[in-house]
Amino acid sequence: TATVLALGRPLFPPQPWTTYALLAASGIMGITVSDTLFFACLNRLGAGLTGVVDCVSIPFVILFSFVFVGERLSPRQFLGVLLIAAAILLVSLRKDAALPPRRDLLPGIGLGVLAMITMAGGIVMIKPLLGRTPVLWATFIRSAAAAAALAVILALHPRRVSLVRPLRHLANWRPIVLATVLGSYIGLAAWMAGMKFTQASIAAPLSQLNSVFVFVLAAIFLTLVKLVVGLL
């Protein structure tokens, strides 16, 4: 919101109601629903195996783009997509990675696949709009709709008191703010720009390289945490 206002652009410019409706529906599907399912998957499977499930989004984006937007990949582009997917799988499939318990494995995979389907649908449905709307404004509307939907869900949730309890601890705000700025602010805006300026079928596999970075960063941070705990 602050960025859109700082650029001198209105938060709610004159646009067809269908534009607002599609962006809002995209935010609810691609952020509210998809991210919640993704975090549930991550909690059950861990970063490495979630990276493998994350690759499922690539064929769904290509499929939805083909059916609903009419995108086509050239043989060279298709080969590039396969190479990216192979790279993600090679990094994510480690021989020393222990599988989670069976009670978490299948539900985690199912939640991850549903997260990828909703994410793919949420972005492909607004692909035609991105060509004629500013990236930051479209990101603002999607994020605002997603936040509003989450607020309603939280208000009606039977465990809403316990869910917001971690926010009372000041120490939790440092990682929350850092993750929000990097992921939901910079990362989401950059991802939307990638979808705007190239085919969704190409931008999607490139965006899934986050699986590689998740694996690398998880290894670094978890190692640092173990070292600190060991010293204490």
Disulfide bonds with the S-S distance in Angstrom:
none
